[in-house]
Amino acid sequence: MLKRFLFISLVAFYLMFPNNYLAQDSTPKSGGLARLMSMGQNLYVEDPQDIKTNPAYGSIYDNFLWGDLGTTKTKWGNDGNSQFFGVNIRLNNAITVGAILAKNDQTSEMSITSVDPFYLSQDAQLLSFTPNNNTEIFASMLLDNISLGFGVSYMTAEMNQSNGASTTQNIDLSFSQLGLNAGIIMDLPNKNKFDVALSVLFPGAKRVNSAQTDETSQTIIKADARAFFTLNEKIKFVPLMNFLVASGTDGTTYNSGSIKSDSYDLASRTQFLLGAGINYRLDNFLFAGGPSVLMTSDKYTTTTPSTKNTSTSLIWNLGAEWYCTSWLTTRVGYKAFTGSVTVQTPSTTFGKINETTQTVYGVDDGFTFGLGFKLNRFSLDATVNTDVLRQGLNNIGGGGATLGFLSTSYAF
């Protein structure tokens, strides 16, 4: 209890008495998902998390260990939800190499470290297990003002069910996933910069027995682009875009009978996000954020007639961070999500479609808070439970958690 009281007192002290010891531009390499979550799930700042979607960022965050400790899974257990680990090492002035180990519950935008992002393995008629543990190997090359990056990920899992009394009940189950990505970062005159990345993911699952082979596969393509245009010494304009398409097939090959094969298309998705924000920097203070528009479309061809679900959403991601001292950073953010969703279903009248449109809101909208701690080259970033601020002196004897999501890093 005393430790919690001292911790809160120190934070309050440094909020009241600012220290300009460390300016934003000279901040050592640190950050992670906890930082972005604390700043309203910010899309408009550079962070080590960018390595997942654009491996060219390996040239910026070189000689770097980082990962997410995630959130509580079992109270006081030696575990956690949404954990991953990454390392990136510079080999010479031009080349860096790295690796990322990720679980299937990681909280992250779709990248080649994702595990079955559109839940192909959740088909109970196909697999009876959930794949886990993805591995990505990536490299970056620095050429003058251009950084290039390339990455590859691969995972596989299988299960064999055999029945000694009946060979017809022997079943082989397998899941595999290949991912490829490439990215570029270009420094332009007048302190301008842009980055572009392309990711491709190929998940697939198979079920084989003596009677038939069931196989399903997907192709997921995602493009990301972002720029930082300097308007003056304090403000940068940050436009961004990402585009995603996903499609797949589900097929069956029979070993006997008049029908030898049968297949159909899986649900396909098209997703487009367009945003525009700013970075405002003043000494040891940074404000970043802006609005974005997200449009999604899911098409289902297995229904008669085919149906489509669509949505259009306006999202605000706003955040600020303040380097109070050489070892403490405070963060605050705000996120707001408002969308219009249209859902189609087949009508009982043949050839007709029922359609419902409604307004939806984000489940995690509102304020977010966070802290960053730095000890020499080690950093720990965390979201803060907002109830800690509301409880006041009750924190001395309260039993709630102070920190939520944790990220950690070490620059060597």
Secondary structure as UniProt FT lines:
FT   HELIX           2..16
FT   HELIX           24..26
FT   HELIX           33..38
FT   TURN            39..40
FT   TURN            48..49
FT   HELIX           50..53
FT   HELIX           55..59
FT   STRAND          64..71
FT   TURN            75..76
FT   STRAND          84..90
FT   STRAND          95..102
FT   TURN            104..105
FT   TURN            112..113
FT   TURN            117..118
FT   HELIX           120..122
FT   TURN            124..126
FT   STRAND          134..143
FT   TURN            144..145
FT   STRAND          146..161
FT   TURN            164..165
FT   HELIX           167..169
FT   STRAND          171..188
FT   HELIX           189..191
FT   STRAND          192..208
FT   STRAND          212..230
FT   STRAND          235..254
FT   STRAND          261..265
FT   STRAND          268..282
FT   TURN            283..284
FT   STRAND          285..300
FT   STRAND          307..323
FT   STRAND          328..346
FT   TURN            350..351
FT   STRAND          353..361
FT   TURN            363..364
FT   STRAND          366..375
FT   TURN            376..377
FT   STRAND          378..384
FT   HELIX           386..391
FT   HELIX           392..396
FT   STRAND          403..411
//
